[in-house]
Amino acid sequence: MNCRMNSTVLFSVFLLLSLLFSRLSPAADKIDVVESETGFYYTIQKGDTLWDLSKHFNDSPWLWPELWEGNDQITNPHWIFPGERIRLYKKSGSQAITPTDAIQPVAVAPVKPAEGEKTAAPFFVYTSMDRVGFIRKPPVPPSGTIFEVEGRKTLISEGDTVYIRPADQTAEGILIPGSRHTVFRYMKPTDERDSTETIGTQHYILGIVEVTKKEPDMVLAKVLKSFRPIRVDDLLMPFSQRHPKIELKPSIPGIDGQIIVSEDHTELTGDYTLAFIDKGRADNIQVGQQYSIYSKQKMVLEKNVISAKSLPPVDFGTLLVLHTEQTTSTVIITSAAKAIFPGERFRTPIN
């Protein structure tokens, strides 16, 4: 009992000292830490992120996954809301500060290296890379098609067994037991597979299956991951795992392009929404580059007369490149001060 009380007292002193002497972020000017029988709790303020809170209370933003792991009520680390309470944990002195495979809420600066070590490059972590779709021209030829599901279900989900019809004899050599495949669906901007006039075909990623058995005229597979509802007639292509850690790279000077559409074709896009842009490898766009989303506004003169001359562009958001094709790229909206519509412009950040 005495040991437990001593530990509680020491932890209390630690937190009080950290509150008195740590530098507070702008979002945490009003700290509200409450002690209860089960630990210390902090009330989320507007503008807080787990990254900032970990930096403040644990002296290291890299320990934010522990903060997330210790608060089961937070289902998505991107979204914490003012008024919510989270439990605070003291960092372990033996714990190494290492990259994590969890979703990182913001692009981060490099950790200060130890003497003699090189500076680590800043990076962004996005655990859902395997579900990131793309726009390509010509589209990826499917290796097979789901034509039935065990139990004749309308919607297919994780754990279900599906029956696949190989596209041709070449595909039969790919669809072997133990191999994994991405389930996808063609979508607009154009679903015309042989189109040469349009920007390309969207490949909408639905899930991952693993082949379990091969029959003379079909293949059986188990659904390992279902990112979105899978249906009969959805297509397969070989699975290629993408690393969630994305090293940030300098943007290309002089880039000016357009956001085509959000991945789910919603009318509005906002923070952490996936979207497509009309620039790709041909424009030297690379994974890890960041660009500014901007808008132009016409001048309004006296008597509500609108001038043909535009005001200087105003940046109101940022995006990060997750995947590149030859003429298009898939991006994630990392910040947005207002709603983003298809057709919005983006450009190289102005220093």
C-alpha positions, 0 to 999 in steps of 0.5 A: 500500500505504501509503495502504491501511495509513494508511486502516486505521489511521485507521479503527481509531482511529475505532472505538476512540474511538467505543467509548471515548467513545460512550454505550452502550445497555443492550443493548450493555454488553459490546461485542465488536468484532473486527478481521480482514483483511476489516474490523471485526466485532461480535457481536450481543448480546441486545436489539440492533437495527440501529437501536441499533447504527447509532446507537452505531457511526455516531453516527446511527440513520438510517444503519442501512440501510447496516449492513443492506445491508453484511451480506447474511446478514441477510435481515430487519432485524427479526430479528438474533440473539445470537451472530451477527457483523455487519461494521461500516462507517464512515459517509460524511461526505458522506452525508445522513441521509434517510428510507429505503424499507427496513423500519424495526425500531422507531418512531423519534424525530425527528431534531434539526433544524438551526437554523431548521428545523422538527422532523421528525415521528417515523415508522415505515417498513414496505416491505410496505404493498402486501401489507397486507390488511383487513376490510371490510363490505360487501366489495370487489366483484372486477373479475375472476377468474383462470380459467387460468394459462399452463402450467396450473400449480397455484401461480402465481408472479412472471413467470407469465401469467394469464388473467382473466375480467372481472366485468362490462362495467364491469370491462372498462373497468378491465382495460386494458393497462398497468393494475395490479391487486391479487390477493386472496382472501376469508377469514373472520372471514366469507366471506359477501359480503352479510353484515350481522351479522358484523364483515366479510370479510377481504381476503387480499392475494396479489400484483400483476398488470399487464394485457398484452393484452385479448381479446374475452372475457378479459384476459391479465396478467403477475404482477409480485409474488407475496406469497403463493401465487396460485391459479386462482379468485383475485380482482382489484381495482384496485391502489392503492400505499400509501406505506411511510412512516407518520407517528406520530400521537397515540392517541385517549383512551379507546379499549378494543378487541379483537384479532380475529385475525392476518392469516394466522390463526395461533393466536399472534401476536408481534412484527411480525405483522399483525392486525386490531382491532375499531376503525376510522374510526368510532372516530377510529382513524387510521394511525400511532396506537399502542396498548397490548396488555394483560391482566387477571388474577383475584385468587387468594385463600387456598386457591386460591380465585379472586376475581371481582375482577380485578387492575389491567390489565397492558400487555405489548405494543404495536401500530401502525395501518397501515390503517383501515376504517370499523369495523376496522383492520389493525395490526402488533404492534411489541412483545410480551412474550408470545404474543398470542391472538385476543381480547386487549384493547388500549387507549390508552397510559397515560402 
